[in-house]
Amino acid sequence: MDKILIVEDEYKIRKIITSYLEEDYEVFTAEDGKQALSLFSDNNFDLVVLDLMLPELSGEKVCQKIRQSSQTPIIMLTAKSSEENKIEGFNYGADDYLTKPFSPRELKARIKAVLRRSSDNNKASIITLKDGEIKIYPEEMMVKKDNKDCDLTSTEFKILMELINNARQVLSREQLATKVMGLEFSGFDRTIDAHIKNIRKKLKLNKDEYIITVYGAGYKFTGDI
């Protein structure tokens, strides 16, 4: 049974989420940021549901701390609903972002989707780019540049692999969102763009290098593998 950490300071919300998930998952809860990090360091969680507006230590800080040592999937659950807030969340390392008020059913579906893509092992051989400067390890879901870990989130890795596996084909944002995230895509949602930006930044790629933006259509991978 997968272990999930719920970090939420509001008791009623924490109780609702726990009640909805505990039949399928082993659920742990924290009501502030410091407690969350303490629990995280003592347990091997499969996923974290993280509120942002927390006492003691903000959710953003908690996310950053977790990302310093782990690629455990993180779903941000927050009242911060602007497009800028969402992009910031992905920049901090979140794999998904759900705004309040939310449906427990949707949260459960998102958890299932994130866990599925996180544990989906691709058994392909190591992929190298830029004469070996970048190495992609599909089975370990890991990317290294100059032998240093690029720290891609599971969602970023899945997007990168989807583009590579469909090299030279243009994939729309809708296709990437559906295939990789398992969710409906809104035309006004910049989620995929934020993930692509993070991938380029972490791999130190220019906009015209490997992952190409096809304006009005989507993205395509142009490297030889």
N, CA, C and O of each residue as an XYZ file, in Angstrom:
900
protein
N       0.850     -1.200      0.000
C       0.000      0.000      0.000
C       0.882      1.246      0.000
O       1.767      1.384      0.845
N       0.641      2.153     -0.947
C       1.432      3.377     -1.031
C       1.223      4.259      0.199
O       0.125      4.347      0.748
N       2.318      4.909      0.613
C       2.276      5.800      1.779
C       2.194      7.248      1.310
O       3.021      7.703      0.521
N       1.187      7.965      1.805
C       0.968      9.351      1.394
C       1.014     10.266      2.610
O       0.424      9.968      3.648
N       1.716     11.373      2.470
C       1.768     12.393      3.519
C       0.873     13.562      3.133
O       1.065     14.172      2.081
N      -0.102     13.876      3.975
C      -0.996     15.017      3.775
C      -0.527     16.150      4.671
O      -0.509     16.007      5.894
N      -0.150     17.267      4.079
C       0.302     18.433      4.852
C      -0.734     19.536      4.690
O      -0.809     20.181      3.644
N      -1.530     19.748      5.729
C      -2.658     20.681      5.671
C      -2.949     21.176      7.084
O      -3.122     20.372      8.000
N      -3.003     22.502      7.267
C      -3.202     23.039      8.616
C      -4.666     23.098      9.037
O      -4.954     23.190     10.230
N      -5.603     23.047      8.079
C      -7.020     23.087      8.429
C      -7.516     21.682      8.764
O      -7.473     20.779      7.928
N      -7.989     21.513     10.007
C      -8.375     20.184     10.495
C      -9.455     19.543      9.632
O      -9.348     18.367      9.286
N     -10.494     20.298      9.277
C     -11.615     19.724      8.525
C     -11.149     19.197      7.162
O     -11.530     18.102      6.748
N     -10.322     19.989      6.473
C      -9.821     19.551      5.162
C      -8.936     18.325      5.323
O      -9.026     17.372      4.549
N      -8.079     18.364      6.340
C      -7.187     17.235      6.606
C      -7.986     15.956      6.871
O      -7.629     14.876      6.400
N      -9.069     16.100      7.629
C      -9.911     14.958      7.971
C     -10.641     14.418      6.742
O     -10.738     13.205      6.560
N     -11.152     15.316      5.902
C     -11.859     14.901      4.685
C     -10.926     14.123      3.760
O     -11.285     13.060      3.255
N      -9.727     14.664      3.544
C      -8.777     13.997      2.652
C      -8.402     12.624      3.204
O      -8.378     11.633      2.474
N      -8.110     12.583      4.494
C      -7.721     11.317      5.126
C      -8.819     10.272      4.979
O      -8.552      9.130      4.606
N     -10.052     10.667      5.274
C     -11.180      9.732      5.193
C     -11.374      9.212      3.773
O     -11.735      8.052      3.571
N     -11.133     10.073      2.797
C     -11.354      9.702      1.399
C     -10.254      8.787      0.865
O     -10.491      7.985     -0.038
N      -9.036      8.910      1.433
C      -7.894      8.182      0.884
C      -7.506      6.929      1.656
O      -6.887      6.025      1.095
N      -7.864      6.863      2.948
C      -7.296      5.824      3.800
C      -7.725      4.399      3.427
O      -7.105      3.434      3.876
N      -8.763      4.257      2.621
C      -9.162      2.917      2.185
C      -8.157      2.337      1.188
O      -7.972      1.122      1.122
N      -7.509      3.214      0.414
C      -6.594      2.759     -0.633
C      -5.123      3.042     -0.340
O      -4.240      2.458     -0.968
N      -4.860      3.939      0.615
C      -3.481      4.317      0.896
C      -3.225      4.357      2.403
O      -4.148      4.492      3.207
N      -1.947      4.236      2.757
C      -1.534      4.444      4.144
C      -1.274      5.945      4.297
O      -0.331      6.484      3.717
N      -2.118      6.609      5.081
C      -2.106      8.068      5.132
C      -1.478      8.576      6.437
O      -1.827      8.124      7.527
N      -0.550      9.519      6.299
C       0.044     10.232      7.420
C      -0.314     11.704      7.262
O      -0.497     12.180      6.142
N      -0.417     12.429      8.372
C      -0.799     13.835      8.292
C       0.148     14.721      9.097
O       0.715     14.307     10.108
N       0.300     15.958      8.611
C       1.062     16.984      9.318
C       0.282     18.282      9.220
O      -0.346     18.559      8.198
N       0.318     19.080     10.279
C      -0.462     20.324     10.294
C       0.390     21.568     10.147
O      -0.146     22.676     10.119
N       1.700     21.418     10.052
C       2.565     22.569      9.783
C       3.812     22.100      9.033
O       4.072     20.902      8.927
N       4.577     23.058      8.517
C       5.712     22.733      7.675
C       6.823     21.981      8.380
O       7.411     21.063      7.808
N       7.121     22.362      9.623
C       8.197     21.695     10.353
C       7.847     20.248     10.669
O       8.693     19.360     10.564
N       6.604     20.017     11.054
C       6.157     18.650     11.318
C       6.219     17.812     10.045
O       6.564     16.631     10.086
N       5.885     18.429      8.919
C       5.918     17.717      7.638
C       7.334     17.239      7.320
O       7.527     16.085      6.937
N       8.321     18.120      7.477
C       9.698     17.736      7.177
C      10.212     16.675      8.132
O      10.973     15.793      7.736
N       9.799     16.759      9.387
C      10.190     15.751     10.367
C       9.642     14.381      9.994
O      10.362     13.384     10.041
N       8.358     14.335      9.622
C       7.748     13.071      9.198
C       8.396     12.551      7.921
O       8.635     11.352      7.775
N       8.676     13.466      6.999
C       9.257     13.060      5.720
C      10.633     12.432      5.915
O      10.973     11.461      5.238
N      11.414     12.972      6.823
C      12.762     12.447      7.050
C      12.752     11.080      7.713
O      13.725     10.332      7.618
N      11.650     10.752      8.386
C      11.564      9.480      9.115
C      10.804      8.392      8.368
O      10.719      7.258      8.841
N      10.251      8.728      7.204
C       9.430      7.774      6.468
C       9.775      7.797      4.981
O      10.309      8.776      4.460
N       9.457      6.705      4.325
C       9.669      6.608      2.883
C       8.321      6.768      2.189
O       7.661      5.783      1.857
N       7.916      8.027      1.972
C       6.607      8.294      1.375
C       6.656      8.128     -0.142
O       7.683      8.354     -0.782
N       5.501      7.720     -0.699
C       5.381      7.581     -2.150
C       4.858      8.851     -2.797
O       5.026      9.051     -4.000
N       4.211      9.730     -1.992
C       3.643     10.971     -2.530
C       3.318     11.916     -1.377
O       2.993     11.484     -0.271
N       3.413     13.212     -1.658
C       3.070     14.242     -0.666
C       2.000     15.160     -1.243
O       2.148     15.669     -2.354
N       0.913     15.374     -0.483
C      -0.090     16.380     -0.821
C       0.201     17.571      0.080
O       0.118     17.458      1.302
N       0.538     18.704     -0.508
C       1.120     19.812      0.247
C       0.344     21.115      0.091
O       0.241     21.662     -1.006
N      -0.199     21.605      1.205
C      -0.784     22.941      1.223
C       0.362     23.955      1.209
O       1.470     23.638      1.642
N       0.111     25.154      0.722
C       1.175     26.158      0.653
C       1.169     27.113      1.832
O       2.229     27.477      2.341
N      -0.012     27.521      2.272
C      -0.107     28.490      3.368
C      -0.142     27.741      4.697
O      -1.208     27.427      5.227
N       1.052     27.463      5.221
C       1.203     26.665      6.434
C       1.858     27.471      7.553
O       2.643     28.379      7.276
N       1.553     27.159      8.806
C       2.284     27.772      9.912
C       3.678     27.169     10.045
O       3.945     26.094      9.510
N       4.560     27.855     10.754
C       5.922     27.423     11.053
C       6.848     27.502      9.833
O       7.916     28.111      9.902
N       6.443     26.893      8.728
C       7.262     26.879      7.521
C       6.331     26.757      6.321
O       5.481     25.867      6.288
N       6.482     27.640      5.334
C       5.559     27.656      4.203
C       5.670     26.392      3.360
O       6.687     25.698      3.384
N       4.609     26.107      2.617
C       4.623     24.961      1.723
C       5.695     25.065      0.663
O       6.289     24.056      0.282
N       5.959     26.287      0.173
C       7.011     26.477     -0.812
C       8.370     26.047     -0.253
O       9.150     25.380     -0.932
N       8.640     26.444      1.004
C       9.902     26.069      1.646
C       9.977     24.560      1.869
O      11.032     23.951      1.690
N       8.850     23.964      2.260
C       8.805     22.509      2.454
C       9.128     21.798      1.147
O       9.906     20.843      1.124
N       8.523     22.272      0.057
C       8.765     21.682     -1.255
C      10.243     21.781     -1.633
O      10.831     20.811     -2.113
N      10.832     22.942     -1.420
C      12.244     23.131     -1.740
C      13.129     22.201     -0.917
O      14.077     21.616     -1.440
N      12.821     22.065      0.366
C      13.599     21.188      1.244
C      13.513     19.732      0.787
O      14.516     19.019      0.758
N      12.313     19.304      0.433
C      12.136     17.929     -0.038
C      12.920     17.706     -1.318
O      13.574     16.675     -1.479
N      12.856     18.672     -2.233
C      13.525     18.531     -3.519
C      15.053     18.518     -3.409
O      15.734     18.096     -4.344
N      15.588     18.969     -2.295
C      17.035     18.935     -2.108
C      17.558     17.512     -1.965
O      18.734     17.247     -2.213
N      16.669     16.590     -1.559
C      17.131     15.226     -1.303
C      16.258     14.142     -1.912
O      16.612     12.965     -1.850
N      15.118     14.512     -2.503
C      14.184     13.486     -2.959
C      13.383     13.943     -4.173
O      13.112     15.132     -4.340
N      13.009     12.984     -5.016
C      12.129     13.246     -6.142
C      10.739     12.665     -5.898
O       9.993     12.408     -6.843
N      10.397     12.459     -4.631
C       9.058     11.993     -4.272
C       8.009     12.923     -4.892
O       8.115     14.140     -4.736
N       7.008     12.390     -5.584
C       5.997     13.253     -6.210
C       5.285     14.149     -5.194
O       4.968     13.720     -4.084
N       5.042     15.395     -5.591
C       4.367     16.378     -4.730
C       3.189     16.982     -5.490
O       3.344     17.486     -6.602
N       2.011     16.924     -4.874
C       0.832     17.616     -5.399
C       0.555     18.793     -4.492
O       0.284     18.606     -3.306
N       0.617     19.997     -5.020
C       0.308     21.183     -4.223
C      -1.201     21.383     -4.191
O      -1.869     21.331     -5.224
N      -1.728     21.611     -2.995
C      -3.158     21.818     -2.788
C      -3.315     23.144     -2.056
O      -2.941     23.261     -0.889
N      -3.867     24.145     -2.741
C      -3.809     25.487     -2.173
C      -4.906     26.401     -2.697
O      -5.496     26.154     -3.748
N      -5.165     27.461     -1.942
C      -6.110     28.487     -2.372
C      -5.458     29.473     -3.340
O      -6.152     30.292     -3.941
N      -4.142     29.405     -3.500
C      -3.444     30.273     -4.436
C      -3.736     29.785     -5.852
O      -3.179     28.778     -6.290
N      -4.596     30.486     -6.558
C      -5.152     29.942     -7.789
C      -4.734     30.657     -9.075
O      -5.161     30.263    -10.160
N      -3.919     31.686     -8.974
C      -3.554     32.415    -10.190
C      -2.595     31.592    -11.045
O      -1.947     30.664    -10.561
N      -2.520     31.948    -12.314
C      -1.610     31.266    -13.235
C      -0.172     31.410    -12.764
O       0.613     30.468    -12.867
N       0.178     32.585    -12.246
C       1.531     32.817    -11.751
C       1.830     31.908    -10.563
O       2.938     31.382    -10.452
N       0.847     31.716     -9.669
C       1.029     30.831     -8.520
C       1.319     29.406     -8.972
O       2.183     28.727     -8.418
N       0.571     28.960    -10.001
C       0.758     27.601    -10.508
C       2.160     27.429    -11.095
O       2.837     26.436    -10.828
N       2.582     28.396    -11.888
C       3.905     28.321    -12.509
C       4.987     28.318    -11.438
O       5.962     27.573    -11.542
N       4.821     29.147    -10.407
C       5.770     29.159     -9.300
C       5.820     27.800     -8.617
O       6.889     27.318     -8.242
N       4.638     27.181     -8.460
C       4.576     25.866     -7.833
C       5.380     24.835     -8.598
O       6.115     24.050     -8.000
N       5.248     24.828     -9.913
C       6.015     23.886    -10.725
C       7.500     24.218    -10.684
O       8.338     23.317    -10.728
N       7.830     25.489    -10.601
C       9.234     25.880    -10.499
C       9.856     25.409     -9.186
O      11.050     25.118     -9.129
N       9.043     25.334     -8.132
C       9.536     24.826     -6.854
C       9.754     23.313     -6.896
O      10.459     22.758     -6.053
N       9.144     22.651     -7.882
C       9.343     21.216     -8.011
C       8.098     20.380     -7.878
O       8.188     19.157     -7.774
N       6.924     21.010     -7.878
C       5.676     20.250     -7.770
C       5.422     19.443     -9.038
O       5.821     19.840    -10.132
N       4.754     18.308     -8.876
C       4.378     17.477    -10.022
C       2.964     17.790    -10.501
O       2.628     17.561    -11.663
N       2.149     18.309     -9.608
C       0.774     18.671     -9.967
C       0.312     19.760     -9.011
O       0.935     19.992     -7.975
N      -0.785     20.428     -9.363
C      -1.238     21.614     -8.620
C      -2.762     21.630     -8.664
O      -3.356     21.692     -9.741
N      -3.387     21.576     -7.506
C      -4.846     21.561     -7.413
C      -5.290     22.702     -6.499
O      -4.783     22.844     -5.386
N      -6.237     23.514     -6.970
C      -6.661     24.679     -6.205
C      -7.919     24.407     -5.382
O      -8.764     23.593     -5.755
N      -8.021     25.106     -4.259
C      -9.203     25.041     -3.401
C     -10.233     26.056     -3.894
O      -9.853     27.106     -4.412
N     -11.540     25.766     -3.742
C     -12.109     24.503     -3.249
C     -11.901     23.390     -4.258
O     -11.864     23.635     -5.464
N     -11.767     22.169     -3.766
C     -11.451     21.052     -4.634
C     -12.404     19.891     -4.360
O     -13.079     19.845     -3.332
N     -12.437     18.973     -5.292
C     -13.220     17.752     -5.136
C     -12.305     16.642     -4.633
O     -11.287     16.375     -5.271
N     -12.621     15.982     -3.516
C     -11.801     14.859     -3.050
C     -11.657     13.776     -4.108
O     -10.634     13.095     -4.184
N     -12.692     13.626     -4.920
C     -12.647     12.634     -5.998
C     -11.578     13.004     -7.018
O     -10.832     12.142     -7.483
N     -11.505     14.309     -7.371
C     -10.483     14.744     -8.324
C      -9.097     14.592     -7.721
O      -8.168     14.159     -8.403
N      -8.947     14.946     -6.444
C      -7.648     14.789     -5.788
C      -7.199     13.331     -5.846
O      -6.040     13.043     -6.146
N      -8.116     12.423     -5.560
C      -7.780     11.001     -5.592
C      -7.368     10.570     -6.992
O      -6.442      9.775     -7.149
N      -8.054     11.092     -8.016
C      -7.708     10.757     -9.399
C      -6.322     11.288     -9.744
O      -5.545     10.614    -10.420
N      -6.017     12.484     -9.283
C      -4.699     13.066     -9.555
C      -3.601     12.269     -8.842
O      -2.538     12.021     -9.412
N      -3.862     11.875     -7.605
C      -2.900     11.055     -6.864
C      -2.617      9.765     -7.617
O      -1.464      9.361     -7.772
N      -3.673      9.131     -8.076
C      -3.531      7.874     -8.823
C      -2.696      8.084    -10.086
O      -1.824      7.276    -10.403
N      -2.970      9.178    -10.805
C      -2.246      9.457    -12.050
C      -0.776      9.747    -11.785
O       0.093      9.254    -12.504
N      -0.490     10.545    -10.757
C       0.900     10.893    -10.440
C       1.674      9.657     -9.988
O       2.816      9.458    -10.401
N       1.060      8.823     -9.141
C       1.725      7.599     -8.695
C       1.979      6.649     -9.853
O       3.015      5.987     -9.904
N       1.028      6.582    -10.786
C       1.175      5.683    -11.926
C       2.357      6.095    -12.789
O       3.174      5.255    -13.164
N       2.454      7.375    -13.107
C       3.552      7.788    -13.981
C       4.887      7.792    -13.231
O       5.944      7.653    -13.848
N       4.844      7.950    -11.908
C       6.075      7.927    -11.122
C       6.683      6.534    -11.077
O       7.905      6.385    -11.069
N       5.828      5.509    -11.048
C       6.313      4.137    -10.924
C       6.394      3.401    -12.256
O       6.779      2.232    -12.305
N       6.030      4.087    -13.330
C       6.031      3.468    -14.649
C       7.458      3.384    -15.170
O       8.009      4.380    -15.638
N       8.047      2.226    -15.093
C       9.451      2.066    -15.483
C       9.599      1.759    -16.966
O       9.075      0.765    -17.468
N      10.308      2.614    -17.642
C      10.649      2.381    -19.043
C      11.988      1.639    -19.087
O      12.983      2.140    -18.562
N      12.027      0.462    -19.699
C      13.220     -0.395    -19.659
C      14.211     -0.114    -20.791
O      15.082     -0.941    -21.063
N      14.093      1.028    -21.447
C      14.981      1.328    -22.566
C      16.419      1.522    -22.092
O      16.666      1.721    -20.902
N      17.360      1.463    -23.022
C      18.763      1.678    -22.706
C      19.002      3.147    -22.390
O      18.119      3.987    -22.562
N      20.208      3.441    -21.927
C      20.579      4.819    -21.636
C      20.556      5.626    -22.933
O      21.050      5.175    -23.966
N      19.980      6.814    -22.865
C      19.906      7.723    -24.008
C      20.927      8.833    -23.795
O      20.978      9.442    -22.727
N      21.734      9.092    -24.808
C      22.743     10.144    -24.679
C      22.491     11.260    -25.695
O      22.085     11.007    -26.829
N      22.737     12.488    -25.269
C      22.602     13.667    -26.119
C      23.864     14.510    -26.005
O      24.603     14.411    -25.025
N      24.101     15.330    -27.003
C      25.240     16.247    -27.011
C      26.547     15.493    -26.767
O      27.350     15.874    -25.916
N      26.743     14.413    -27.534
C      27.972     13.605    -27.453
C      28.232     13.084    -26.045
O      29.372     13.038    -25.583
N      27.159     12.694    -25.377
C      27.297     12.111    -24.046
C      27.274     13.108    -22.907
O      27.346     12.723    -21.740
N      27.174     14.388    -23.234
C      27.140     15.418    -22.194
C      25.879     15.272    -21.338
O      25.898     15.499    -20.128
N      24.778     14.883    -22.003
C      23.521     14.617    -21.301
C      23.224     13.127    -21.407
O      23.234     12.564    -22.502
N      22.961     12.490    -20.271
C      22.630     11.070    -20.233
C      21.275     10.884    -19.552
O      21.027     11.407    -18.466
N      20.402     10.123    -20.224
C      19.055      9.890    -19.719
C      18.931      8.410    -19.378
O      19.195      7.545    -20.213
N      18.524      8.129    -18.139
C      18.392      6.764    -17.646
C      16.899      6.467    -17.438
O      16.366      6.725    -16.359
N      16.225      5.929    -18.460
C      14.772      5.728    -18.377
C      14.335      4.855    -17.215
O      13.334      5.155    -16.565
N      15.066      3.777    -16.939
C      14.646      2.865    -15.879
C      14.699      3.531    -14.510
O      13.827      3.310    -13.669
N      15.730      4.352    -14.291
C      15.869      5.038    -13.002
C      15.140      6.383    -12.967
O      15.100      7.042    -11.928
N      14.559      6.791    -14.110
C      13.910      8.099    -14.229
C      14.863      9.198    -13.790
O      14.546     10.017    -12.927
N      16.032      9.197    -14.401
C      17.079     10.127    -13.992
C      17.756     10.713    -15.220
O      17.931     10.029    -16.229
N      18.134     11.976    -15.132
C      18.878     12.649    -16.200
C      20.113     13.297    -15.592
O      20.033     13.945    -14.549
N      21.263     13.116    -16.254
C      22.490     13.734    -15.779
C      23.108     14.580    -16.900
O      23.083     14.210    -18.074
N      23.652     15.706    -16.501
C      24.395     16.570    -17.419
C      25.775     16.772    -16.834
O      25.911     17.222    -15.696
N      26.786     16.448    -17.591
C      28.169     16.505    -17.090
C      28.304     15.714    -15.798
O      28.995     16.129    -14.868
N      27.628     14.556    -15.756
C      27.656     13.626    -14.616
C      27.042     14.189    -13.341
O      27.279     13.667    -12.251
N      26.250     15.256    -13.475
C      25.538     15.814    -12.322
C      24.040     15.641    -12.526
O      23.527     15.885    -13.618
N      23.337     15.221    -11.476
C      21.902     14.974    -11.562
C      21.166     16.268    -11.878
O      21.413     17.296    -11.249
N      20.253     16.218    -12.864
C      19.485     17.408    -13.252
C      18.252     17.618    -12.378
O      17.601     18.659    -12.475
N      17.920     16.646    -11.524
C      16.812     16.780    -10.572
C      15.475     17.075    -11.248
O      14.728     17.941    -10.792
N      15.174     16.374    -12.312
C      13.852     16.512    -12.927
C      12.800     15.860    -12.026
O      13.047     14.814    -11.427
N      11.628     16.488    -11.938
C      10.521     15.844    -11.238
C      10.016     14.686    -12.095
O      10.366     14.583    -13.271
N       9.193     13.815    -11.509
C       8.679     12.680    -12.278
C       7.857     13.151    -13.475
O       7.909     12.536    -14.540
N       7.099     14.237    -13.310
C       6.302     14.766    -14.423
C       7.199     15.321    -15.518
O       6.960     15.074    -16.700
N       8.220     16.061    -15.142
C       9.149     16.603    -16.135
C       9.837     15.475    -16.893
O      10.015     15.556    -18.108
N      10.222     14.427    -16.177
C      10.873     13.298    -16.828
C       9.937     12.617    -17.821
O      10.345     12.275    -18.931
N       8.685     12.423    -17.421
C       7.716     11.764    -18.297
C       7.450     12.588    -19.555
O       7.299     12.031    -20.642
N       7.392     13.907    -19.410
C       7.210     14.775    -20.581
C       8.401     14.652    -21.514
O       8.237     14.526    -22.728
N       9.600     14.689    -20.948
C      10.810     14.553    -21.754
C      10.809     13.221    -22.508
O      11.116     13.190    -23.700
N      10.471     12.128    -21.832
C      10.461     10.821    -22.473
C       9.373     10.717    -23.534
O       9.570     10.069    -24.562
N       8.231     11.347    -23.295
C       7.156     11.322    -24.287
C       7.601     12.027    -25.562
O       7.303     11.570    -26.666
N       8.309     13.135    -25.411
C       8.822     13.848    -26.582
C       9.886     13.022    -27.303
O       9.897     12.947    -28.532
N      10.782     12.401    -26.526
C      11.840     11.587    -27.122
C      11.254     10.380    -27.847
O      11.674     10.049    -28.956
N      10.284      9.726    -27.213
C       9.686      8.529    -27.812
C       8.873      8.844    -29.068
O       8.548      7.949    -29.848
N       8.552     10.120    -29.252
C       7.842     10.560    -30.457
C       8.679     11.589    -31.213
O       8.170     12.596    -31.706
N       9.971     11.303    -31.287
C      10.924     12.246    -31.883
C      10.485     12.703    -33.268
O      10.044     11.914    -34.104
N      10.625     14.028    -33.478
C      10.308     14.708    -34.745
C       8.814     14.788    -35.038
O       8.411     15.246    -36.108
N       8.002     14.347    -34.098
C       6.559     14.544    -34.219
C       6.141     15.695    -33.312
O       6.616     15.813    -32.182
N       5.254     16.535    -33.814
C       4.749     17.638    -32.999
C       3.666     17.101    -32.067
O       2.679     16.519    -32.515
N       3.865     17.305    -30.762
C       2.885     16.907    -29.757
C       2.248     18.168    -29.183
O       2.945     19.063    -28.704
N       0.944     18.231    -29.234
C       0.248     19.402    -28.698
C       0.285     19.380    -27.180
O       0.565     18.350    -26.567
N       0.001     20.525    -26.588
C      -0.083     20.598    -25.130
C      -1.165     19.653    -24.622
O      -1.000     19.011    -23.584
N      -2.272     19.571    -25.356
C      -3.362     18.676    -24.978
C      -2.902     17.221    -24.960
O      -3.235     16.471    -24.043
N      -2.139     16.827    -25.973
C      -1.639     15.452    -26.046
C      -0.694     15.150    -24.891
O      -0.779     14.085    -24.280
N       0.198     16.073    -24.592
C       1.146     15.863    -23.499
C       0.435     15.795    -22.151
O       0.757     14.949    -21.316
N      -0.532     16.688    -21.943
C      -1.260     16.706    -20.678
C      -2.049     15.419    -20.477
O      -2.076     14.864    -19.379
N      -2.692     14.946    -21.544
C      -3.505     13.730    -21.454
C      -2.629     12.497    -21.278
O      -2.907     11.651    -20.427
N      -1.573     12.392    -22.078
C      -0.716     11.214    -22.052
C       0.119     11.134    -20.786
O       0.230     10.071    -20.175
N       0.703     12.254    -20.395
C       1.647     12.247    -19.279
C       0.962     12.452    -17.938
O       1.306     11.801    -16.952
N      -0.018     13.368    -17.901
C      -0.639     13.711    -16.628
C      -1.994     13.046    -16.436
O      -2.529     13.034    -15.327
N      -2.549     12.494    -17.506
C      -3.807     11.774    -17.387
C      -4.991     12.641    -17.046
O      -5.971     12.171    -16.468
N      -4.901     13.933    -17.409
C      -5.950     14.878    -17.039
C      -6.374     15.705    -18.244
O      -5.634     15.841    -19.219
N      -7.582     16.253    -18.156
C      -8.029     17.148    -19.215
C      -7.208     18.421    -19.196
O      -6.778     18.886    -18.140
N      -7.001     18.969    -20.359
C      -6.164     20.159    -20.513
C      -7.027     21.353    -20.880
O      -7.887     21.263    -21.756
N      -6.794     22.468    -20.206
C      -7.480     23.712    -20.534
C      -6.600     24.537    -21.455
O      -5.396     24.657    -21.228
N      -7.191     25.100    -22.481
C      -6.425     25.903    -23.417
C      -5.766     27.110    -22.785
O      -4.829     27.677    -23.347
N      -6.252     27.508    -21.612
C      -5.674     28.658    -20.923
C      -4.652     28.236    -19.867
O      -4.095     29.078    -19.162
N      -4.413     26.947    -19.767
C      -3.525     26.413    -18.752
C      -2.098     26.367    -19.287
O      -1.849     25.793    -20.348
N      -1.162     26.969    -18.558
C       0.236     26.991    -18.995
C       1.076     25.940    -18.275
O       2.298     26.067    -18.189
N       0.416     24.901    -17.759
C       1.111     23.856    -17.021
C       2.222     23.211    -17.853
O       3.362     23.121    -17.397
N       1.900     22.764    -19.058
C       2.898     22.108    -19.902
C       4.039     23.066    -20.232
O       5.207     22.675    -20.213
N       3.703     24.315    -20.532
C       4.745     25.311    -20.823
C       5.700     25.458    -19.637
O       6.913     25.555    -19.820
N       5.150     25.474    -18.424
C       5.981     25.614    -17.225
C       6.919     24.422    -17.075
O       8.088     24.589    -16.729
N       6.408     23.222    -17.334
C       7.251     22.032    -17.245
C       8.356     22.048    -18.304
O       9.503     21.707    -18.011
N       8.014     22.441    -19.525
C       9.017     22.510    -20.596
C      10.104     23.522    -20.228
O      11.291     23.271    -20.436
N       9.694     24.653    -19.686
C      10.654     25.674    -19.266
C      11.612     25.115    -18.222
O      12.816     25.366    -18.276
N      11.066     24.346    -17.262
C      11.907     23.751    -16.224
C      12.885     22.731    -16.809
O      14.051     22.684    -16.418
N      12.398     21.916    -17.749
C      13.266     20.917    -18.372
C      14.432     21.590    -19.085
O      15.585     21.190    -18.927
N      14.120     22.614    -19.869
C      15.182     23.332    -20.591
C      16.190     23.944    -19.619
O      17.399     23.892    -19.845
N      15.678     24.521    -18.543
C      16.553     25.175    -17.567
C      17.467     24.159    -16.892
O      18.664     24.405    -16.743
N      16.917     23.030    -16.486
C      17.697     22.028    -15.761
C      18.720     21.331    -16.664
O      19.803     20.960    -16.212
N      18.363     21.155    -17.954
C      19.292     20.538    -18.899
C      20.170     21.574    -19.597
O      21.050     21.232    -20.388
N      19.912     22.862    -19.286
C      20.660     23.974    -19.874
C      20.574     23.946    -21.398
O      21.581     24.004    -22.104
N      19.332     23.855    -21.877
C      19.077     23.824    -23.314
C      18.540     25.167    -23.783
O      17.766     25.812    -23.075
N      18.947     25.587    -24.969
C      18.367     26.760    -25.596
C      17.000     26.395    -26.171
O      16.686     25.213    -26.310
N      16.192     27.390    -26.504
C      14.848     27.131    -27.021
C      14.863     26.397    -28.364
O      13.887     25.735    -28.718
N      15.965     26.511    -29.112
C      16.049     25.852    -30.409
C      16.923     24.598    -30.345
O      17.426     24.132    -31.367
N      17.099     24.061    -29.149
C      17.985     22.914    -28.960
C      17.207     21.712    -28.418
O      16.763     21.717    -27.270
N      17.050     20.695    -29.244
C      16.373     19.439    -28.913
C      14.865     19.586    -28.733
O      14.102     18.984    -29.489
N      14.418     20.367    -27.756
C      12.977     20.545    -27.537
C      12.551     21.845    -28.205
O      12.845     22.935    -27.713
N      11.863     21.718    -29.316
C      11.527     22.871    -30.145
C      10.070     23.273    -29.940
O       9.178     22.424    -29.925
N       9.839     24.563    -29.784
C       8.480     25.084    -29.716
C       7.944     25.273    -31.129
O       8.543     25.986    -31.935
N       6.825     24.639    -31.426
C       6.157     24.823    -32.709
C       4.955     25.712    -32.433
O       3.925     25.235    -31.957
N       5.076     26.989    -32.726
C       4.084     27.977    -32.324
C       2.704     27.664    -32.882
O       2.531     27.418    -34.076
N       1.741     27.681    -31.992
C       0.371     27.383    -32.364
C       0.064     25.903    -32.449
O      -1.065     25.510    -32.741
N       1.090     25.066    -32.189
C       0.880     23.617    -32.325
C       1.316     22.833    -31.095
O       0.579     21.972    -30.615
N       2.510     23.125    -30.581
C       2.989     22.361    -29.428
C       4.496     22.289    -29.395
O       5.181     23.291    -29.603
N       5.022     21.078    -29.126
C       6.463     20.889    -28.998
C       6.891     19.626    -29.740
O       6.099     18.705    -29.936
N       8.166     19.601    -30.150
C       8.711     18.376    -30.718
C      10.183     18.238    -30.325
O      10.879     19.220    -30.068
N      10.627     16.977    -30.288
C      12.018     16.657    -29.984
C      12.747     16.402    -31.295
O      12.273     15.627    -32.125
N      13.898     17.048    -31.492
C      14.578     16.972    -32.778
C      15.939     16.286    -32.714
O      16.621     16.185    -33.734
N      16.346     15.814    -31.542
C      17.658     15.188    -31.435
C      17.707     13.784    -32.001
O      16.674     13.128    -32.136
N      18.905     13.319    -32.335
C      19.114     11.947    -32.769
C      19.476     11.103    -31.556
O      20.377     11.451    -30.793
N      18.762      9.986    -31.384
C      19.002      9.140    -30.215
C      19.344      7.721    -30.657
O      19.581      6.853    -29.818
